[in-house]
Amino acid sequence: MKNLKVLLITTSHNQLGNTGEKTGVWLEELAGPYFKYLDAGAEIVIASPKGGSIPLDPKSELPEWQTDFTRRFNQDNKALNAIHNSLKVSDINPSEYDILFFPGGHGPMWDLGDNPEIAKIVSTFNHQDKPIGLVCHGVVALKGIKTKNGTPIVKGRRLTSFSNTEEEAVGLTDVVPFLLETELINEGAIYRKGEDWSEYIIEDGNLITGQNPQSSVLTAQKTIELITVK
């Protein structure tokens, strides 16, 4: 297998609506895929809408949410340096990369959807039939993207994301700007979900989506498998 180059795009947004609380990327959804790719021999570039330091959701740093991947991440100076010095998505040439991945956390709900710069990158990957992995709220990166004929990129595509019932369970239904499951369905996606908080992914061509934090590592693994079978 050739040396893979992975583009990992995440949020620059750190405000949880009008609650006064902080948000950002969910650490495990960043750390798990990061090391899944690194251990496969990939070069990883992290980017965000604003570039620079990426906010971590404070709740994802609590002891009860730590995994072997998050503990490894917090002890890895190269990984920590990467999230404090992310590239701006506007400076990215998507043709230089083999895999595109979007972790979640609530931050992406405010700055990854309906984003022309994100749309350009996703559309290039999709046109070149290269793997696109998205997990949890990271699936919002597909929102608002249109194909060349003007239809939503998710129309007729089978996918999943953080579900409405999971959003209700964390008490943020009235805090997020919209419900992701509902918006994807409104754009014509064939939405499916598993049990709340269980590992669940859907593969549709080059598009791999995971429902929640429990699905992040498998989502990344499936994008690697798509490369290896080509």
mmCIF file of the C-alpha atoms, coordinates in Angstrom:
data_MODEL
# 
_entry.id   MODEL 
# 
loop_
_atom_site.group_PDB 
_atom_site.id 
_atom_site.type_symbol 
_atom_site.label_atom_id 
_atom_site.label_alt_id 
_atom_site.label_comp_id 
_atom_site.label_asym_id 
_atom_site.label_entity_id 
_atom_site.label_seq_id 
_atom_site.pdbx_PDB_ins_code 
_atom_site.Cartn_x 
_atom_site.Cartn_y 
_atom_site.Cartn_z 
_atom_site.occupancy 
_atom_site.B_iso_or_equiv 
_atom_site.pdbx_formal_charge 
_atom_site.auth_seq_id 
_atom_site.auth_comp_id 
_atom_site.auth_asym_id 
_atom_site.auth_atom_id 
_atom_site.pdbx_PDB_model_num 
ATOM 1   C CA . MET A 1 1   ? 0.000   0.000  0.000   1.00 0.00 ? 1   MET A CA 1 
ATOM 2   C CA . LYS A 1 2   ? 1.308   3.434  -0.869  1.00 0.00 ? 2   LYS A CA 1 
ATOM 3   C CA . ASN A 1 3   ? 1.957   6.021  1.814   1.00 0.00 ? 3   ASN A CA 1 
ATOM 4   C CA . LEU A 1 4   ? -1.437  7.549  2.490   1.00 0.00 ? 4   LEU A CA 1 
ATOM 5   C CA . LYS A 1 5   ? -1.991  11.231 3.014   1.00 0.00 ? 5   LYS A CA 1 
ATOM 6   C CA . VAL A 1 6   ? -5.046  11.975 5.160   1.00 0.00 ? 6   VAL A CA 1 
ATOM 7   C CA . LEU A 1 7   ? -6.800  15.318 5.467   1.00 0.00 ? 7   LEU A CA 1 
ATOM 8   C CA . LEU A 1 8   ? -8.589  15.602 8.799   1.00 0.00 ? 8   LEU A CA 1 
ATOM 9   C CA . ILE A 1 9   ? -10.878 18.645 8.984   1.00 0.00 ? 9   ILE A CA 1 
ATOM 10  C CA . THR A 1 10  ? -12.509 19.806 12.158  1.00 0.00 ? 10  THR A CA 1 
ATOM 11  C CA . THR A 1 11  ? -14.159 22.793 13.777  1.00 0.00 ? 11  THR A CA 1 
ATOM 12  C CA . SER A 1 12  ? -12.887 26.206 14.834  1.00 0.00 ? 12  SER A CA 1 
ATOM 13  C CA . HIS A 1 13  ? -16.073 26.935 16.813  1.00 0.00 ? 13  HIS A CA 1 
ATOM 14  C CA . ASN A 1 14  ? -15.977 26.902 20.625  1.00 0.00 ? 14  ASN A CA 1 
ATOM 15  C CA . GLN A 1 15  ? -19.297 28.398 21.807  1.00 0.00 ? 15  GLN A CA 1 
ATOM 16  C CA . LEU A 1 16  ? -22.210 26.096 22.652  1.00 0.00 ? 16  LEU A CA 1 
ATOM 17  C CA . GLY A 1 17  ? -24.983 28.296 21.326  1.00 0.00 ? 17  GLY A CA 1 
ATOM 18  C CA . ASN A 1 18  ? -26.168 30.847 23.894  1.00 0.00 ? 18  ASN A CA 1 
ATOM 19  C CA . THR A 1 19  ? -25.499 28.633 26.913  1.00 0.00 ? 19  THR A CA 1 
ATOM 20  C CA . GLY A 1 20  ? -22.247 30.307 27.867  1.00 0.00 ? 20  GLY A CA 1 
ATOM 21  C CA . GLU A 1 21  ? -20.583 26.890 27.778  1.00 0.00 ? 21  GLU A CA 1 
ATOM 22  C CA . LYS A 1 22  ? -17.687 25.851 25.585  1.00 0.00 ? 22  LYS A CA 1 
ATOM 23  C CA . THR A 1 23  ? -17.700 23.247 22.841  1.00 0.00 ? 23  THR A CA 1 
ATOM 24  C CA . GLY A 1 24  ? -15.436 22.137 20.001  1.00 0.00 ? 24  GLY A CA 1 
ATOM 25  C CA . VAL A 1 25  ? -14.309 18.811 18.600  1.00 0.00 ? 25  VAL A CA 1 
ATOM 26  C CA . TRP A 1 26  ? -14.945 15.664 20.647  1.00 0.00 ? 26  TRP A CA 1 
ATOM 27  C CA . LEU A 1 27  ? -11.488 14.440 21.625  1.00 0.00 ? 27  LEU A CA 1 
ATOM 28  C CA . GLU A 1 28  ? -12.070 10.711 21.079  1.00 0.00 ? 28  GLU A CA 1 
ATOM 29  C CA . GLU A 1 29  ? -13.477 11.301 17.595  1.00 0.00 ? 29  GLU A CA 1 
ATOM 30  C CA . LEU A 1 30  ? -10.258 13.100 16.744  1.00 0.00 ? 30  LEU A CA 1 
ATOM 31  C CA . ALA A 1 31  ? -7.797  10.890 18.591  1.00 0.00 ? 31  ALA A CA 1 
ATOM 32  C CA . GLY A 1 32  ? -9.159  7.485  17.570  1.00 0.00 ? 32  GLY A CA 1 
ATOM 33  C CA . PRO A 1 33  ? -9.103  8.121  13.815  1.00 0.00 ? 33  PRO A CA 1 
ATOM 34  C CA . TYR A 1 34  ? -5.806  10.041 14.097  1.00 0.00 ? 34  TYR A CA 1 
ATOM 35  C CA . PHE A 1 35  ? -3.999  7.002  15.452  1.00 0.00 ? 35  PHE A CA 1 
ATOM 36  C CA . LYS A 1 36  ? -5.872  4.574  13.245  1.00 0.00 ? 36  LYS A CA 1 
ATOM 37  C CA . TYR A 1 37  ? -4.438  6.461  10.271  1.00 0.00 ? 37  TYR A CA 1 
ATOM 38  C CA . LEU A 1 38  ? -1.015  6.991  11.834  1.00 0.00 ? 38  LEU A CA 1 
ATOM 39  C CA . ASP A 1 39  ? -0.659  3.301  12.666  1.00 0.00 ? 39  ASP A CA 1 
ATOM 40  C CA . ALA A 1 40  ? -1.525  2.491  9.046   1.00 0.00 ? 40  ALA A CA 1 
ATOM 41  C CA . GLY A 1 41  ? 1.503   4.524  7.994   1.00 0.00 ? 41  GLY A CA 1 
ATOM 42  C CA . ALA A 1 42  ? -0.380  7.597  6.858   1.00 0.00 ? 42  ALA A CA 1 
ATOM 43  C CA . GLU A 1 43  ? 0.730   11.203 6.916   1.00 0.00 ? 43  GLU A CA 1 
ATOM 44  C CA . ILE A 1 44  ? -1.985  13.288 8.606   1.00 0.00 ? 44  ILE A CA 1 
ATOM 45  C CA . VAL A 1 45  ? -2.721  16.945 8.048   1.00 0.00 ? 45  VAL A CA 1 
ATOM 46  C CA . ILE A 1 46  ? -5.251  18.666 10.328  1.00 0.00 ? 46  ILE A CA 1 
ATOM 47  C CA . ALA A 1 47  ? -7.185  21.672 9.052   1.00 0.00 ? 47  ALA A CA 1 
ATOM 48  C CA . SER A 1 48  ? -10.003 23.888 10.291  1.00 0.00 ? 48  SER A CA 1 
ATOM 49  C CA . PRO A 1 49  ? -11.999 26.855 8.946   1.00 0.00 ? 49  PRO A CA 1 
ATOM 50  C CA . LYS A 1 50  ? -9.908  29.450 10.810  1.00 0.00 ? 50  LYS A CA 1 
ATOM 51  C CA . GLY A 1 51  ? -6.662  27.517 11.126  1.00 0.00 ? 51  GLY A CA 1 
ATOM 52  C CA . GLY A 1 52  ? -4.541  27.669 14.242  1.00 0.00 ? 52  GLY A CA 1 
ATOM 53  C CA . SER A 1 53  ? -5.610  26.156 17.556  1.00 0.00 ? 53  SER A CA 1 
ATOM 54  C CA . ILE A 1 54  ? -8.585  23.775 17.485  1.00 0.00 ? 54  ILE A CA 1 
ATOM 55  C CA . PRO A 1 55  ? -10.994 23.878 20.448  1.00 0.00 ? 55  PRO A CA 1 
ATOM 56  C CA . LEU A 1 56  ? -11.648 20.649 22.304  1.00 0.00 ? 56  LEU A CA 1 
ATOM 57  C CA . ASP A 1 57  ? -15.040 20.076 23.886  1.00 0.00 ? 57  ASP A CA 1 
ATOM 58  C CA . PRO A 1 58  ? -14.322 20.293 27.633  1.00 0.00 ? 58  PRO A CA 1 
ATOM 59  C CA . LYS A 1 59  ? -16.719 17.438 28.367  1.00 0.00 ? 59  LYS A CA 1 
ATOM 60  C CA . SER A 1 60  ? -14.706 15.149 26.104  1.00 0.00 ? 60  SER A CA 1 
ATOM 61  C CA . GLU A 1 61  ? -11.689 15.716 28.342  1.00 0.00 ? 61  GLU A CA 1 
ATOM 62  C CA . LEU A 1 62  ? -13.464 14.452 31.467  1.00 0.00 ? 62  LEU A CA 1 
ATOM 63  C CA . PRO A 1 63  ? -12.092 11.183 32.948  1.00 0.00 ? 63  PRO A CA 1 
ATOM 64  C CA . GLU A 1 64  ? -15.174 9.128  32.079  1.00 0.00 ? 64  GLU A CA 1 
ATOM 65  C CA . TRP A 1 65  ? -14.733 9.790  28.348  1.00 0.00 ? 65  TRP A CA 1 
ATOM 66  C CA . GLN A 1 66  ? -11.074 8.826  28.081  1.00 0.00 ? 66  GLN A CA 1 
ATOM 67  C CA . THR A 1 67  ? -9.924  5.906  25.969  1.00 0.00 ? 67  THR A CA 1 
ATOM 68  C CA . ASP A 1 68  ? -6.547  4.411  25.107  1.00 0.00 ? 68  ASP A CA 1 
ATOM 69  C CA . PHE A 1 69  ? -6.552  6.673  22.054  1.00 0.00 ? 69  PHE A CA 1 
ATOM 70  C CA . THR A 1 70  ? -7.251  9.894  23.980  1.00 0.00 ? 70  THR A CA 1 
ATOM 71  C CA . ARG A 1 71  ? -4.627  9.073  26.596  1.00 0.00 ? 71  ARG A CA 1 
ATOM 72  C CA . ARG A 1 72  ? -2.115  8.384  23.833  1.00 0.00 ? 72  ARG A CA 1 
ATOM 73  C CA . PHE A 1 73  ? -3.082  11.632 22.092  1.00 0.00 ? 73  PHE A CA 1 
ATOM 74  C CA . ASN A 1 74  ? -2.502  13.697 25.214  1.00 0.00 ? 74  ASN A CA 1 
ATOM 75  C CA . GLN A 1 75  ? 0.996   12.250 25.535  1.00 0.00 ? 75  GLN A CA 1 
ATOM 76  C CA . ASP A 1 76  ? 1.935   12.716 21.874  1.00 0.00 ? 76  ASP A CA 1 
ATOM 77  C CA . ASN A 1 77  ? 3.675   16.038 21.271  1.00 0.00 ? 77  ASN A CA 1 
ATOM 78  C CA . LYS A 1 78  ? 3.332   15.797 17.490  1.00 0.00 ? 78  LYS A CA 1 
ATOM 79  C CA . ALA A 1 79  ? -0.423  15.262 17.761  1.00 0.00 ? 79  ALA A CA 1 
ATOM 80  C CA . LEU A 1 80  ? -0.829  18.105 20.240  1.00 0.00 ? 80  LEU A CA 1 
ATOM 81  C CA . ASN A 1 81  ? 1.227   20.402 18.050  1.00 0.00 ? 81  ASN A CA 1 
ATOM 82  C CA . ALA A 1 82  ? -0.986  19.525 15.065  1.00 0.00 ? 82  ALA A CA 1 
ATOM 83  C CA . ILE A 1 83  ? -4.195  20.641 16.803  1.00 0.00 ? 83  ILE A CA 1 
ATOM 84  C CA . HIS A 1 84  ? -2.607  23.887 17.969  1.00 0.00 ? 84  HIS A CA 1 
ATOM 85  C CA . ASN A 1 85  ? -1.324  24.700 14.487  1.00 0.00 ? 85  ASN A CA 1 
ATOM 86  C CA . SER A 1 86  ? -4.016  23.492 12.099  1.00 0.00 ? 86  SER A CA 1 
ATOM 87  C CA . LEU A 1 87  ? -4.001  24.685 8.509   1.00 0.00 ? 87  LEU A CA 1 
ATOM 88  C CA . LYS A 1 88  ? -6.805  26.855 7.141   1.00 0.00 ? 88  LYS A CA 1 
ATOM 89  C CA . VAL A 1 89  ? -9.158  24.921 4.875   1.00 0.00 ? 89  VAL A CA 1 
ATOM 90  C CA . SER A 1 90  ? -8.897  27.745 2.335   1.00 0.00 ? 90  SER A CA 1 
ATOM 91  C CA . ASP A 1 91  ? -5.185  26.883 1.905   1.00 0.00 ? 91  ASP A CA 1 
ATOM 92  C CA . ILE A 1 92  ? -5.823  23.186 1.233   1.00 0.00 ? 92  ILE A CA 1 
ATOM 93  C CA . ASN A 1 93  ? -5.407  21.556 -2.175  1.00 0.00 ? 93  ASN A CA 1 
ATOM 94  C CA . PRO A 1 94  ? -7.686  18.503 -1.872  1.00 0.00 ? 94  PRO A CA 1 
ATOM 95  C CA . SER A 1 95  ? -6.056  16.735 -4.809  1.00 0.00 ? 95  SER A CA 1 
ATOM 96  C CA . GLU A 1 96  ? -2.950  16.197 -2.681  1.00 0.00 ? 96  GLU A CA 1 
ATOM 97  C CA . TYR A 1 97  ? -4.787  13.868 -0.283  1.00 0.00 ? 97  TYR A CA 1 
ATOM 98  C CA . ASP A 1 98  ? -6.068  10.290 -0.405  1.00 0.00 ? 98  ASP A CA 1 
ATOM 99  C CA . ILE A 1 99  ? -8.633  10.283 2.430   1.00 0.00 ? 99  ILE A CA 1 
ATOM 100 C CA . LEU A 1 100 ? -10.839 12.998 3.906   1.00 0.00 ? 100 LEU A CA 1 
ATOM 101 C CA . PHE A 1 101 ? -12.163 12.684 7.458   1.00 0.00 ? 101 PHE A CA 1 
ATOM 102 C CA . PHE A 1 102 ? -14.441 14.842 9.630   1.00 0.00 ? 102 PHE A CA 1 
ATOM 103 C CA . PRO A 1 103 ? -14.666 14.169 13.390  1.00 0.00 ? 103 PRO A CA 1 
ATOM 104 C CA . GLY A 1 104 ? -17.631 15.461 15.342  1.00 0.00 ? 104 GLY A CA 1 
ATOM 105 C CA . GLY A 1 105 ? -18.360 17.214 18.593  1.00 0.00 ? 105 GLY A CA 1 
ATOM 106 C CA . HIS A 1 106 ? -20.953 19.987 18.687  1.00 0.00 ? 106 HIS A CA 1 
ATOM 107 C CA . GLY A 1 107 ? -18.646 22.672 17.305  1.00 0.00 ? 107 GLY A CA 1 
ATOM 108 C CA . PRO A 1 108 ? -19.033 21.531 13.675  1.00 0.00 ? 108 PRO A CA 1 
ATOM 109 C CA . MET A 1 109 ? -22.755 22.310 13.832  1.00 0.00 ? 109 MET A CA 1 
ATOM 110 C CA . TRP A 1 110 ? -21.888 25.999 13.622  1.00 0.00 ? 110 TRP A CA 1 
ATOM 111 C CA . ASP A 1 111 ? -19.066 26.165 11.068  1.00 0.00 ? 111 ASP A CA 1 
ATOM 112 C CA . LEU A 1 112 ? -18.721 23.069 8.856   1.00 0.00 ? 112 LEU A CA 1 
ATOM 113 C CA . GLY A 1 113 ? -22.166 22.956 7.220   1.00 0.00 ? 113 GLY A CA 1 
ATOM 114 C CA . ASP A 1 114 ? -23.153 25.351 4.421   1.00 0.00 ? 114 ASP A CA 1 
ATOM 115 C CA . ASN A 1 115 ? -19.479 26.248 4.143   1.00 0.00 ? 115 ASN A CA 1 
ATOM 116 C CA . PRO A 1 116 ? -18.276 26.991 0.570   1.00 0.00 ? 116 PRO A CA 1 
ATOM 117 C CA . GLU A 1 117 ? -14.646 26.135 1.340   1.00 0.00 ? 117 GLU A CA 1 
ATOM 118 C CA . ILE A 1 118 ? -15.631 22.802 2.888   1.00 0.00 ? 118 ILE A CA 1 
ATOM 119 C CA . ALA A 1 119 ? -17.969 22.167 -0.046  1.00 0.00 ? 119 ALA A CA 1 
ATOM 120 C CA . LYS A 1 120 ? -15.122 22.656 -2.519  1.00 0.00 ? 120 LYS A CA 1 
ATOM 121 C CA . ILE A 1 121 ? -12.958 20.092 -0.764  1.00 0.00 ? 121 ILE A CA 1 
ATOM 122 C CA . VAL A 1 122 ? -15.745 17.527 -0.319  1.00 0.00 ? 122 VAL A CA 1 
ATOM 123 C CA . SER A 1 123 ? -16.872 17.949 -3.929  1.00 0.00 ? 123 SER A CA 1 
ATOM 124 C CA . THR A 1 124 ? -13.336 17.372 -5.208  1.00 0.00 ? 124 THR A CA 1 
ATOM 125 C CA . PHE A 1 125 ? -12.976 14.172 -3.189  1.00 0.00 ? 125 PHE A CA 1 
ATOM 126 C CA . ASN A 1 126 ? -16.390 13.001 -4.297  1.00 0.00 ? 126 ASN A CA 1 
ATOM 127 C CA . HIS A 1 127 ? -15.677 13.733 -7.971  1.00 0.00 ? 127 HIS A CA 1 
ATOM 128 C CA . GLN A 1 128 ? -12.394 11.816 -7.712  1.00 0.00 ? 128 GLN A CA 1 
ATOM 129 C CA . ASP A 1 129 ? -14.175 8.961  -5.896  1.00 0.00 ? 129 ASP A CA 1 
ATOM 130 C CA . LYS A 1 130 ? -11.782 9.142  -2.940  1.00 0.00 ? 130 LYS A CA 1 
ATOM 131 C CA . PRO A 1 131 ? -12.903 8.012  0.537   1.00 0.00 ? 131 PRO A CA 1 
ATOM 132 C CA . ILE A 1 132 ? -14.754 10.519 2.704   1.00 0.00 ? 132 ILE A CA 1 
ATOM 133 C CA . GLY A 1 133 ? -15.281 9.569  6.340   1.00 0.00 ? 133 GLY A CA 1 
ATOM 134 C CA . LEU A 1 134 ? -17.539 11.577 8.635   1.00 0.00 ? 134 LEU A CA 1 
ATOM 135 C CA . VAL A 1 135 ? -18.642 10.764 12.162  1.00 0.00 ? 135 VAL A CA 1 
ATOM 136 C CA . CYS A 1 136 ? -21.293 12.038 14.564  1.00 0.00 ? 136 CYS A CA 1 
ATOM 137 C CA . HIS A 1 137 ? -21.855 15.807 14.104  1.00 0.00 ? 137 HIS A CA 1 
ATOM 138 C CA . GLY A 1 138 ? -19.008 15.853 11.577  1.00 0.00 ? 138 GLY A CA 1 
ATOM 139 C CA . VAL A 1 139 ? -21.523 14.608 8.997   1.00 0.00 ? 139 VAL A CA 1 
ATOM 140 C CA . VAL A 1 140 ? -22.828 18.196 8.974   1.00 0.00 ? 140 VAL A CA 1 
ATOM 141 C CA . ALA A 1 141 ? -19.964 18.967 6.581   1.00 0.00 ? 141 ALA A CA 1 
ATOM 142 C CA . LEU A 1 142 ? -22.184 17.506 3.823   1.00 0.00 ? 142 LEU A CA 1 
ATOM 143 C CA . LYS A 1 143 ? -24.997 19.979 4.527   1.00 0.00 ? 143 LYS A CA 1 
ATOM 144 C CA . GLY A 1 144 ? -25.687 22.440 1.744   1.00 0.00 ? 144 GLY A CA 1 
ATOM 145 C CA . ILE A 1 145 ? -23.326 20.895 -0.798  1.00 0.00 ? 145 ILE A CA 1 
ATOM 146 C CA . LYS A 1 146 ? -24.774 20.654 -4.287  1.00 0.00 ? 146 LYS A CA 1 
ATOM 147 C CA . THR A 1 147 ? -23.685 18.501 -7.214  1.00 0.00 ? 147 THR A CA 1 
ATOM 148 C CA . LYS A 1 148 ? -23.054 19.999 -10.643 1.00 0.00 ? 148 LYS A CA 1 
ATOM 149 C CA . ASN A 1 149 ? -26.717 19.516 -11.552 1.00 0.00 ? 149 ASN A CA 1 
ATOM 150 C CA . GLY A 1 150 ? -27.826 21.415 -8.455  1.00 0.00 ? 150 GLY A CA 1 
ATOM 151 C CA . THR A 1 151 ? -29.114 18.565 -6.316  1.00 0.00 ? 151 THR A CA 1 
ATOM 152 C CA . PRO A 1 152 ? -27.904 18.044 -2.720  1.00 0.00 ? 152 PRO A CA 1 
ATOM 153 C CA . ILE A 1 153 ? -24.866 15.787 -2.549  1.00 0.00 ? 153 ILE A CA 1 
ATOM 154 C CA . VAL A 1 154 ? -26.616 13.621 0.059   1.00 0.00 ? 154 VAL A CA 1 
ATOM 155 C CA . LYS A 1 155 ? -29.753 13.056 -2.035  1.00 0.00 ? 155 LYS A CA 1 
ATOM 156 C CA . GLY A 1 156 ? -30.252 9.338  -2.502  1.00 0.00 ? 156 GLY A CA 1 
ATOM 157 C CA . ARG A 1 157 ? -27.131 8.502  -0.468  1.00 0.00 ? 157 ARG A CA 1 
ATOM 158 C CA . ARG A 1 158 ? -27.371 6.101  2.454   1.00 0.00 ? 158 ARG A CA 1 
ATOM 159 C CA . LEU A 1 159 ? -25.832 7.597  5.575   1.00 0.00 ? 159 LEU A CA 1 
ATOM 160 C CA . THR A 1 160 ? -26.032 8.103  9.314   1.00 0.00 ? 160 THR A CA 1 
ATOM 161 C CA . SER A 1 161 ? -25.063 10.793 11.831  1.00 0.00 ? 161 SER A CA 1 
ATOM 162 C CA . PHE A 1 162 ? -25.660 11.794 15.439  1.00 0.00 ? 162 PHE A CA 1 
ATOM 163 C CA . SER A 1 163 ? -29.346 11.071 15.812  1.00 0.00 ? 163 SER A CA 1 
ATOM 164 C CA . ASN A 1 164 ? -32.217 13.212 17.047  1.00 0.00 ? 164 ASN A CA 1 
ATOM 165 C CA . THR A 1 165 ? -32.735 10.833 19.953  1.00 0.00 ? 165 THR A CA 1 
ATOM 166 C CA . GLU A 1 166 ? -29.079 11.125 20.972  1.00 0.00 ? 166 GLU A CA 1 
ATOM 167 C CA . GLU A 1 167 ? -29.328 14.927 20.748  1.00 0.00 ? 167 GLU A CA 1 
ATOM 168 C CA . GLU A 1 168 ? -32.366 14.771 23.001  1.00 0.00 ? 168 GLU A CA 1 
ATOM 169 C CA . ALA A 1 169 ? -30.511 12.504 25.415  1.00 0.00 ? 169 ALA A CA 1 
ATOM 170 C CA . VAL A 1 170 ? -27.728 15.070 25.894  1.00 0.00 ? 170 VAL A CA 1 
ATOM 171 C CA . GLY A 1 171 ? -30.281 17.852 26.348  1.00 0.00 ? 171 GLY A CA 1 
ATOM 172 C CA . LEU A 1 172 ? -29.167 19.996 23.413  1.00 0.00 ? 172 LEU A CA 1 
ATOM 173 C CA . THR A 1 173 ? -32.142 19.749 21.051  1.00 0.00 ? 173 THR A CA 1 
ATOM 174 C CA . ASP A 1 174 ? -32.986 23.407 21.661  1.00 0.00 ? 174 ASP A CA 1 
ATOM 175 C CA . VAL A 1 175 ? -29.353 24.572 21.697  1.00 0.00 ? 175 VAL A CA 1 
ATOM 176 C CA . VAL A 1 176 ? -28.021 23.349 18.360  1.00 0.00 ? 176 VAL A CA 1 
ATOM 177 C CA . PRO A 1 177 ? -28.940 25.497 15.331  1.00 0.00 ? 177 PRO A CA 1 
ATOM 178 C CA . PHE A 1 178 ? -30.815 22.549 13.770  1.00 0.00 ? 178 PHE A CA 1 
ATOM 179 C CA . LEU A 1 179 ? -31.212 18.800 14.174  1.00 0.00 ? 179 LEU A CA 1 
ATOM 180 C CA . LEU A 1 180 ? -28.695 17.088 11.931  1.00 0.00 ? 180 LEU A CA 1 
ATOM 181 C CA . GLU A 1 181 ? -30.731 13.939 11.278  1.00 0.00 ? 181 GLU A CA 1 
ATOM 182 C CA . THR A 1 182 ? -33.707 16.072 10.218  1.00 0.00 ? 182 THR A CA 1 
ATOM 183 C CA . GLU A 1 183 ? -31.639 18.310 7.926   1.00 0.00 ? 183 GLU A CA 1 
ATOM 184 C CA . LEU A 1 184 ? -30.010 15.380 6.160   1.00 0.00 ? 184 LEU A CA 1 
ATOM 185 C CA . ILE A 1 185 ? -33.412 13.824 5.532   1.00 0.00 ? 185 ILE A CA 1 
ATOM 186 C CA . ASN A 1 186 ? -34.707 17.177 4.277   1.00 0.00 ? 186 ASN A CA 1 
ATOM 187 C CA . GLU A 1 187 ? -31.881 17.231 1.723   1.00 0.00 ? 187 GLU A CA 1 
ATOM 188 C CA . GLY A 1 188 ? -32.888 13.789 0.456   1.00 0.00 ? 188 GLY A CA 1 
ATOM 189 C CA . ALA A 1 189 ? -30.532 11.499 2.347   1.00 0.00 ? 189 ALA A CA 1 
ATOM 190 C CA . ILE A 1 190 ? -31.558 7.911  3.039   1.00 0.00 ? 190 ILE A CA 1 
ATOM 191 C CA . TYR A 1 191 ? -30.941 8.166  6.761   1.00 0.00 ? 191 TYR A CA 1 
ATOM 192 C CA . ARG A 1 192 ? -30.489 5.149  9.005   1.00 0.00 ? 192 ARG A CA 1 
ATOM 193 C CA . LYS A 1 193 ? -29.390 4.758  12.618  1.00 0.00 ? 193 LYS A CA 1 
ATOM 194 C CA . GLY A 1 194 ? -28.550 2.071  15.117  1.00 0.00 ? 194 GLY A CA 1 
ATOM 195 C CA . GLU A 1 195 ? -29.182 1.940  18.836  1.00 0.00 ? 195 GLU A CA 1 
ATOM 196 C CA . ASP A 1 196 ? -28.248 5.128  20.660  1.00 0.00 ? 196 ASP A CA 1 
ATOM 197 C CA . TRP A 1 197 ? -24.574 5.142  21.739  1.00 0.00 ? 197 TRP A CA 1 
ATOM 198 C CA . SER A 1 198 ? -23.774 1.938  19.866  1.00 0.00 ? 198 SER A CA 1 
ATOM 199 C CA . GLU A 1 199 ? -21.201 1.509  17.116  1.00 0.00 ? 199 GLU A CA 1 
ATOM 200 C CA . TYR A 1 200 ? -22.998 1.988  13.797  1.00 0.00 ? 200 TYR A CA 1 
ATOM 201 C CA . ILE A 1 201 ? -21.635 2.940  10.382  1.00 0.00 ? 201 ILE A CA 1 
ATOM 202 C CA . ILE A 1 202 ? -22.970 3.040  6.838   1.00 0.00 ? 202 ILE A CA 1 
ATOM 203 C CA . GLU A 1 203 ? -20.907 2.631  3.693   1.00 0.00 ? 203 GLU A CA 1 
ATOM 204 C CA . ASP A 1 204 ? -22.270 4.060  0.442   1.00 0.00 ? 204 ASP A CA 1 
ATOM 205 C CA . GLY A 1 205 ? -19.685 4.070  -2.309  1.00 0.00 ? 205 GLY A CA 1 
ATOM 206 C CA . ASN A 1 206 ? -16.859 6.386  -1.261  1.00 0.00 ? 206 ASN A CA 1 
ATOM 207 C CA . LEU A 1 207 ? -18.932 7.790  1.621   1.00 0.00 ? 207 LEU A CA 1 
ATOM 208 C CA . ILE A 1 208 ? -18.475 6.284  5.100   1.00 0.00 ? 208 ILE A CA 1 
ATOM 209 C CA . THR A 1 209 ? -20.526 7.750  7.937   1.00 0.00 ? 209 THR A CA 1 
ATOM 210 C CA . GLY A 1 210 ? -20.575 6.888  11.642  1.00 0.00 ? 210 GLY A CA 1 
ATOM 211 C CA . GLN A 1 211 ? -23.392 7.662  14.041  1.00 0.00 ? 211 GLN A CA 1 
ATOM 212 C CA . ASN A 1 212 ? -21.636 8.690  17.254  1.00 0.00 ? 212 ASN A CA 1 
ATOM 213 C CA . PRO A 1 213 ? -18.325 8.691  19.157  1.00 0.00 ? 213 PRO A CA 1 
ATOM 214 C CA . GLN A 1 214 ? -18.507 4.913  19.485  1.00 0.00 ? 214 GLN A CA 1 
ATOM 215 C CA . SER A 1 215 ? -18.314 4.696  15.682  1.00 0.00 ? 215 SER A CA 1 
ATOM 216 C CA . SER A 1 216 ? -15.291 6.915  15.008  1.00 0.00 ? 216 SER A CA 1 
ATOM 217 C CA . VAL A 1 217 ? -12.520 4.339  14.806  1.00 0.00 ? 217 VAL A CA 1 
ATOM 218 C CA . LEU A 1 218 ? -14.471 1.923  12.610  1.00 0.00 ? 218 LEU A CA 1 
ATOM 219 C CA . THR A 1 219 ? -15.417 4.782  10.274  1.00 0.00 ? 219 THR A CA 1 
ATOM 220 C CA . ALA A 1 220 ? -11.739 5.619  9.820   1.00 0.00 ? 220 ALA A CA 1 
ATOM 221 C CA . GLN A 1 221 ? -10.830 1.952  9.380   1.00 0.00 ? 221 GLN A CA 1 
ATOM 222 C CA . LYS A 1 222 ? -13.390 1.566  6.596   1.00 0.00 ? 222 LYS A CA 1 
ATOM 223 C CA . THR A 1 223 ? -11.905 4.513  4.667   1.00 0.00 ? 223 THR A CA 1 
ATOM 224 C CA . ILE A 1 224 ? -8.516  2.791  4.802   1.00 0.00 ? 224 ILE A CA 1 
ATOM 225 C CA . GLU A 1 225 ? -10.066 -0.422 3.530   1.00 0.00 ? 225 GLU A CA 1 
ATOM 226 C CA . LEU A 1 226 ? -11.567 1.441  0.580   1.00 0.00 ? 226 LEU A CA 1 
ATOM 227 C CA . ILE A 1 227 ? -8.071  2.535  -0.421  1.00 0.00 ? 227 ILE A CA 1 
ATOM 228 C CA . THR A 1 228 ? -6.527  -0.901 0.011   1.00 0.00 ? 228 THR A CA 1 
ATOM 229 C CA . VAL A 1 229 ? -9.052  -2.684 -2.183  1.00 0.00 ? 229 VAL A CA 1 
ATOM 230 C CA . LYS A 1 230 ? -8.491  -0.360 -5.124  1.00 0.00 ? 230 LYS A CA 1 
# 
